[in-house]
Amino acid sequence: MNRIHLIERGDFPENLVRIEKENHIYDSGFWFVAQATAERLVGGQLYLHDAKDKPARFGGTILGYRVAEGGANEGKIVFRCQASMDAKGARAGREGWGMEKKIVLDDPNPDTREVDR
Protein backbone atom coordinates (compact mmCIF):
# COMPACT_ATOMS: atom_id res chain seq x y z
CA MET A 1 0.00 0.00 0.00
CA ASN A 2 1.27 3.48 -0.84
CA ARG A 3 2.11 5.52 2.23
CA ILE A 4 3.80 8.66 3.43
CA HIS A 5 5.41 9.23 6.81
CA LEU A 6 5.92 12.87 7.80
CA ILE A 7 7.78 14.42 10.70
CA GLU A 8 5.90 17.29 12.27
CA ARG A 9 8.29 19.47 14.21
CA GLY A 10 7.39 21.82 17.02
CA ASP A 11 3.95 22.98 18.08
CA PHE A 12 2.01 23.43 14.84
CA PRO A 13 -1.66 22.89 15.68
CA GLU A 14 -2.67 24.39 12.32
CA ASN A 15 -1.04 21.40 10.61
CA LEU A 16 -3.76 18.99 11.72
CA VAL A 17 -7.24 20.45 11.39
CA ARG A 18 -10.40 18.47 12.14
CA ILE A 19 -12.87 18.87 9.27
CA GLU A 20 -15.62 16.40 10.27
CA LYS A 21 -15.74 15.20 13.87
CA GLU A 22 -18.22 12.36 13.36
CA ASN A 23 -16.30 10.84 10.42
CA HIS A 24 -12.79 11.54 11.79
CA ILE A 25 -11.80 13.62 8.74
CA TYR A 26 -8.71 15.86 9.01
CA ASP A 27 -6.56 18.08 6.84
CA SER A 28 -2.94 17.18 7.47
CA GLY A 29 -1.20 20.49 7.03
CA PHE A 30 1.22 21.84 4.45
CA TRP A 31 3.92 19.62 2.94
CA PHE A 32 6.48 19.78 0.14
CA VAL A 33 5.33 16.84 -1.98
CA ALA A 34 5.17 16.73 -5.77
CA GLN A 35 1.60 16.83 -7.04
CA ALA A 36 2.15 13.63 -9.07
CA THR A 37 3.24 11.87 -5.87
CA ALA A 38 0.28 13.25 -3.92
CA GLU A 39 -2.05 11.87 -6.60
CA ARG A 40 -0.49 8.42 -6.28
CA LEU A 41 -0.86 8.53 -2.49
CA VAL A 42 -4.66 8.97 -2.60
CA GLY A 43 -6.17 5.81 -1.10
CA GLY A 44 -2.92 5.07 0.74
CA GLN A 45 -1.90 5.87 4.28
CA LEU A 46 -0.52 9.03 5.91
CA TYR A 47 1.35 8.95 9.22
CA LEU A 48 2.53 11.90 11.34
CA HIS A 49 5.55 11.35 13.60
CA ASP A 50 7.43 13.50 16.09
CA ALA A 51 10.74 11.91 14.96
CA LYS A 52 11.96 9.18 12.61
CA ASP A 53 12.37 6.69 15.42
CA LYS A 54 9.04 7.51 17.11
CA PRO A 55 5.74 5.73 16.40
CA ALA A 56 3.07 7.67 14.51
CA ARG A 57 0.91 9.86 16.73
CA PHE A 58 -1.67 10.21 13.94
CA GLY A 59 -2.50 8.16 10.89
CA GLY A 60 -5.23 7.44 8.43
CA THR A 61 -6.34 6.90 4.88
CA ILE A 62 -5.65 9.67 2.37
CA LEU A 63 -8.97 10.65 0.80
CA GLY A 64 -7.62 13.43 -1.41
CA TYR A 65 -5.39 16.47 -1.47
CA ARG A 66 -5.26 20.07 -2.57
CA VAL A 67 -2.49 22.49 -3.48
CA ALA A 68 -2.34 25.49 -1.16
CA GLU A 69 -2.72 28.84 -2.87
CA GLY A 70 -1.28 32.13 -1.67
CA GLY A 71 0.67 33.03 1.41
CA ALA A 72 3.66 31.29 2.95
CA ASN A 73 2.32 27.82 2.10
CA GLU A 74 1.64 28.41 -1.59
CA GLY A 75 2.31 25.30 -3.65
CA LYS A 76 2.45 22.94 -0.69
CA ILE A 77 0.19 19.89 -0.52
CA VAL A 78 -2.59 19.53 2.06
CA PHE A 79 -3.78 15.94 2.46
CA ARG A 80 -7.34 15.14 3.54
CA CYS A 81 -7.41 11.99 5.66
CA GLN A 82 -9.79 9.78 7.56
CA ALA A 83 -8.09 9.03 10.88
CA SER A 84 -7.80 5.46 12.03
CA MET A 85 -6.83 4.13 15.45
CA ASP A 86 -5.15 1.19 13.64
CA ALA A 87 -2.71 3.63 12.02
CA LYS A 88 -1.69 5.28 15.28
CA GLY A 89 1.56 3.83 16.57
CA ALA A 90 2.84 2.71 13.16
CA ARG A 91 6.61 2.77 12.73
CA ALA A 92 8.45 3.77 9.58
CA GLY A 93 11.95 2.48 10.27
CA ARG A 94 15.08 4.59 9.93
CA GLU A 95 15.83 3.86 6.26
CA GLY A 96 14.47 5.85 3.30
CA TRP A 97 13.91 9.23 4.96
CA GLY A 98 14.67 12.50 3.19
CA MET A 99 13.61 16.06 3.95
CA GLU A 100 11.61 14.89 6.98
CA LYS A 101 9.42 12.52 4.98
CA LYS A 102 9.43 8.93 3.86
CA ILE A 103 7.37 7.98 0.82
CA VAL A 104 6.75 4.33 0.04
CA LEU A 105 5.08 3.56 -3.30
CA ASP A 106 4.08 0.04 -4.30
CA ASP A 107 5.07 0.67 -7.89
CA PRO A 108 7.61 3.51 -8.04
CA ASN A 109 7.73 5.30 -11.37
CA PRO A 110 11.37 6.07 -12.24
CA ASP A 111 10.30 8.24 -15.21
CA THR A 112 8.65 10.93 -13.10
CA ARG A 113 10.00 14.41 -13.79
CA GLU A 114 8.67 15.96 -10.60
CA VAL A 115 10.77 16.05 -7.48
CA ASP A 116 9.53 15.86 -3.91
CA ARG A 117 11.28 18.76 -2.15
Secondary structure, DSSP 8 states (H G I E B T S, - for coil): --EEEEE--S--GGGSEEEETTTTEEE---B---HHHHHHHTTSEEEEESSTTS--SEEEEEEEEEE--SSTTTT-EEEEEEE-TTTTT----STT-BTTEEEE-SS--TT------
